[in-house]
């Protein structure tokens, strides 16, 4: 194995995803947590898990804030502290990174990391508005932009620059739905054809219904521990040998390019840095990073070599000789 592990996953659990009527987010989280607990019999969750890091994008779906302690208590985690991580679509990925850092720091030996959303309580227009709060209010939301609209801008830019076709994008939807049909916990266990995707209802051109993610309810968790403790607790574990996180300009119009997500690339480079190191005893110091000429940008993307998934709505800061606008003088 290249690179020493930073932390180790000894169990994982997931709830059933879909329109879960009559169920609160806390119950979904408990469902996923119990699934993880049952897979590691040597663990006493209430005694051994010392902290919980829980990703959740919004409290608006259930009109319920302070959600991390609620979710952790319903999972039986007492008196472990629980912290909610909100980072838009990267919330759970960022929670995982927090869990990794907690293990690497030596503060905790075992932590629980999870994510949960209960979105179907609200009608589609309300959900669209809640999701839009993760975009910039004066420069995007105020002008009627939604996340399907923002991603449609990126898609049309890609079509213009590279000649990408609607059929090529539809092929991604076909592939994704085929994978979902194999997962008993997936919301939509149905394959779709190319023709069905292309003829599905238009959401924001060129994105159609089957191109877009579902409004759904669900939760997932993993249990992290120190690598040296993993064998004592489980025979089935996964080492995390890298982690990375980066950010870019918050607003889409400030990016150098609409056809790439630089934050994901930067995060992946940091992730690979750990894999290639002989000792992963610390995160990149400021001296090891390339100089960053701008600080304080919002939003972030997180990537982990644990499963290779990208969880990002982040953006890589670009060199700007001057501010494009003065937010202090902006009035609605």
C-alpha positions in Angstrom: 0.0 0.0 0.0 1.4 3.4 -1.0 1.4 5.8 1.9 0.5 5.2 5.5 -3.1 5.3 6.4 -4.5 8.5 8.0 -7.5 6.8 9.5 -9.4 3.6 9.0 -13.1 2.8 8.3 -14.2 -0.2 10.3 -17.9 -0.1 9.5 -20.5 1.7 7.3 -24.2 1.9 7.2 -26.9 3.4 5.0 -30.6 4.0 5.2 -33.1 3.3 2.5 -33.3 6.3 0.2 -36.5 7.6 -1.3 -39.7 9.4 -0.2 -39.7 8.4 3.4 -43.0 9.7 4.6 -43.7 9.9 8.4 -40.0 9.7 9.2 -37.8 12.4 10.6 -34.1 13.0 9.6 -33.1 11.9 13.1 -34.7 8.5 12.4 -33.0 8.1 9.1 -29.7 8.8 10.7 -30.4 6.3 13.5 -31.3 3.7 10.8 -27.9 4.2 9.1 -26.0 4.3 12.4 -27.6 1.0 13.6 -26.7 -0.6 10.4 -23.1 0.3 10.9 -23.1 -0.7 14.6 -24.4 -4.2 13.7 -21.5 -4.8 11.4 -18.9 -4.4 14.1 -19.8 -6.5 17.0 -16.7 -5.7 19.1 -17.7 -2.1 19.3 -19.8 -0.6 22.1 -21.1 2.5 20.3 -22.2 4.4 23.4 -18.9 3.8 25.2 -16.3 3.6 22.4 -17.4 6.4 20.0 -16.1 9.6 21.3 -17.4 12.2 18.8 -19.8 12.5 15.9 -19.4 14.7 12.8 -22.6 15.0 10.9 -23.0 16.6 7.5 -26.4 18.3 6.7 -27.0 21.0 4.2 -30.1 22.7 5.5 -32.3 22.8 8.6 -35.1 24.4 6.5 -36.6 21.1 5.3 -37.9 20.2 8.8 -37.7 23.7 10.4 -35.2 22.1 12.8 -31.8 23.5 13.7 -29.2 22.0 16.2 -29.5 18.8 14.3 -26.3 17.1 15.1 -27.0 16.5 18.8 -30.5 15.3 18.0 -29.3 12.8 15.4 -26.5 11.5 17.6 -28.8 11.1 20.6 -31.2 9.1 18.5 -28.3 6.9 17.5 -27.6 6.3 21.2 -24.3 8.3 21.4 -24.0 9.6 24.9 -22.2 11.7 26.1 -20.1 12.1 22.9 -20.1 15.6 21.4 -21.8 16.0 18.1 -21.0 18.7 15.5 -23.0 19.6 12.4 -20.9 20.3 9.3 -22.6 22.5 6.7 -20.8 22.9 3.4 -23.5 22.7 0.8 -23.3 19.5 -1.3 -19.9 18.8 0.3 -21.3 18.7 3.8 -20.8 15.0 4.4 -17.4 15.0 2.6 -16.3 17.8 4.8 -17.6 15.9 7.8 -15.5 12.9 6.8 -12.4 15.1 6.6 -13.1 16.5 10.1 -13.3 13.0 11.3 -10.0 12.1 9.7 -8.4 15.2 11.3 -9.8 14.2 14.7 -8.3 10.8 14.5 -4.9 12.1 13.1 -4.7 14.7 15.9 -4.9 12.0 18.5 -7.8 13.7 20.2 -10.1 10.7 19.6 -9.5 7.0 18.9 -13.0 6.3 17.4 -15.4 8.7 15.8 -18.6 8.5 13.8 -19.1 10.4 10.6 -22.3 10.7 8.7 -24.7 12.7 6.6 -28.5 13.1 6.4 -31.1 15.0 4.6 -34.9 14.9 4.8 -36.0 16.9 1.7 -39.4 15.6 0.7 -41.3 17.4 3.4 -41.3 20.4 1.1 -42.8 20.8 -2.4 -40.3 21.1 -5.3 -40.4 24.9 -5.5 -39.5 25.2 -1.8 -36.7 22.6 -2.1 -35.3 24.5 -5.2 -35.3 27.7 -3.1 -33.6 26.0 -0.1 -30.9 24.5 -2.4 -30.4 27.9 -4.0 -29.4 29.3 -0.6 -26.0 27.6 -1.2 -25.4 30.0 -4.1 -24.6 33.7 -3.7 -27.7 35.8 -2.8 -27.0 39.2 -4.4 -25.4 38.0 -7.5 -27.1 34.7 -8.2 -30.2 34.1 -6.2 -31.4 37.7 -6.6 -31.2 37.3 -10.4 -33.4 34.1 -10.3 -30.6 31.6 -10.6 -31.1 28.1 -9.3 -28.7 25.2 -9.1 -30.1 23.4 -12.1 -29.6 26.8 -13.9 -26.0 27.2 -12.6 -25.1 23.7 -13.8 -26.9 24.3 -17.1 -24.6 27.3 -17.6 -21.6 25.0 -17.1 -23.0 22.4 -19.4 -23.7 24.9 -22.2 -20.2 26.3 -21.8 -18.8 22.7 -22.2 -20.9 22.2 -25.3 -19.6 25.4 -26.8 -16.0 24.8 -26.0 -15.7 21.0 -26.6 -18.6 20.2 -28.9 -20.3 18.1 -26.2 -23.7 16.8 -27.2 -27.0 16.2 -25.4 -26.6 12.6 -26.3 -23.3 12.3 -24.5 -24.7 13.9 -21.4 -27.7 11.6 -21.6 -25.3 8.6 -21.7 -24.2 9.6 -18.2 -27.8 9.5 -16.9 -28.3 6.1 -18.5 -25.2 4.8 -16.7 -26.1 6.3 -13.4 -29.6 4.9 -13.5 -28.3 1.5 -14.4 -26.0 1.6 -11.3 -28.9 2.7 -9.1 -31.0 -0.2 -10.3 -28.4 -2.5 -8.8 -28.5 -0.8 -5.3 -31.4 -2.0 -3.1 -31.1 1.2 -1.0 -31.3 3.6 -4.0 -34.3 5.9 -4.5 -34.9 5.1 -8.1 -34.2 1.5 -8.9 -35.1 1.8 -12.6 -33.0 1.8 -15.7 -33.7 4.4 -18.4 -32.9 4.4 -22.1 -31.2 7.1 -24.1 -34.5 8.0 -25.8 -36.2 8.3 -22.4 -33.6 10.6 -21.1 -33.6 12.8 -24.2 -37.4 13.0 -24.2 -37.8 13.7 -20.5 -39.1 17.0 -19.2 -36.8 20.0 -19.7 -35.5 21.4 -16.4 -32.9 24.0 -17.5 -31.5 23.4 -21.0 -29.7 21.3 -21.8 -30.4 19.5 -18.5 -33.5 17.3 -18.4 -35.4 15.5 -15.7 -33.2 12.4 -15.8 -30.0 14.4 -15.9 -30.8 15.9 -12.5 -30.5 14.4 -9.0 -33.6 13.4 -7.1 -35.2 15.2 -4.2 -34.8 12.4 -1.6 -34.5 11.4 2.0 -31.7 9.3 3.4 -28.6 9.0 5.6 -25.3 7.2 5.7 -22.5 6.8 8.3 -19.0 5.4 8.6 -17.0 4.7 11.8 -13.4 5.8 11.8 -10.6 4.7 14.1 -6.8 4.8 14.3 -5.2 2.4 11.8 -3.5 0.5 14.6 -6.8 -0.2 16.3 -8.7 -1.4 13.2 -7.6 -5.1 13.3 -8.7 -5.3 17.0 -12.2 -4.2 16.1 -13.0 -5.6 12.7 -11.7 -8.1 10.1 -13.2 -6.0 7.3 -11.8 -2.4 7.2 -10.7 0.2 4.7 -7.7 2.4 5.1 -7.9 6.1 4.1 -4.6 7.0 2.7 -5.3 10.5 1.4 -7.6 13.4 1.9 -7.9 16.8 0.2 -10.0 19.9 0.3 -9.9 23.2 -1.6 -11.9 26.2 -2.6 -12.6 28.6 -5.5 -14.4 31.8 -6.1 -17.9 31.5 -4.7 -19.7 33.1 -7.7 -19.8 31.3 -11.0 -19.2 34.4 -13.0 -15.8 35.0 -11.2 -14.3 31.8 -12.4 -11.6 31.6 -15.1 -13.5 28.7 -16.8 -17.0 27.2 -16.5 -15.9 23.9 -17.9 -13.7 22.7 -15.0 -13.9 22.6 -11.2 -10.5 23.6 -10.1 -11.2 23.0 -6.4 -11.7 19.3 -7.1 -8.4 19.2 -9.0 -6.6 21.0 -6.2 -8.2 18.7 -3.6 -7.2 15.6 -5.6 -3.6 16.9 -5.7 -3.5 17.2 -2.0 -5.0 13.8 -1.6 -2.4 12.3 -3.9 0.3 14.1 -1.8 -0.6 11.9 1.2 -0.6 8.7 -0.9 3.0 9.5 -2.1 4.4 10.5 1.3 6.2 8.0 3.5 4.7 9.6 6.6 1.3 11.2 6.7 1.8 12.7 10.1 0.5 16.2 9.2 -1.6 18.1 6.8 0.0 20.3 4.2 1.7 23.3 5.9 1.5 26.8 4.5 5.1 26.4 3.3 4.2 23.3 1.4 1.3 24.9 -0.4 1.6 27.1 -3.4 1.2 30.8 -2.5 -2.5 31.7 -2.3 -3.0 35.3 -3.3 -6.6 35.4 -2.1 -8.0 34.3 1.2 -11.5 34.0 2.7 -13.4 32.7 -0.3 -16.5 30.7 0.6 -17.5 27.2 -0.1 -15.3 24.1 -0.6 -14.9 20.8 -2.2 -13.7 17.6 -0.5 -12.2 14.5 -1.9 -11.1 11.3 -0.2 -9.2 8.3 -1.6 -11.4 6.1 0.5 -13.9 5.6 -2.4 -12.7 8.0 -5.1 -16.0 10.0 -5.1 -16.0 13.7 -5.5 -18.2 15.6 -3.3 -17.9 19.2 -4.3 -19.6 22.3 -5.2 -16.4 24.2 -4.5 -14.3 26.5 -6.6 -10.6 27.2 -7.0 -9.6 30.8 -6.3 -8.2 32.6 -9.3 -5.6 35.4 -9.6 -7.5 38.7 -9.7 -5.6 41.9 -10.0 -8.7 43.8 -8.8 -12.1 43.1 -7.2 -14.8 42.7 -9.7 -17.3 44.4 -7.5 -17.5 46.1 -4.1 -19.9 44.0 -2.0 -19.9 46.6 0.8 -21.7 49.1 -1.4 -24.2 46.6 -2.8 -27.8 47.2 -1.7 -30.9 45.2 -2.5 
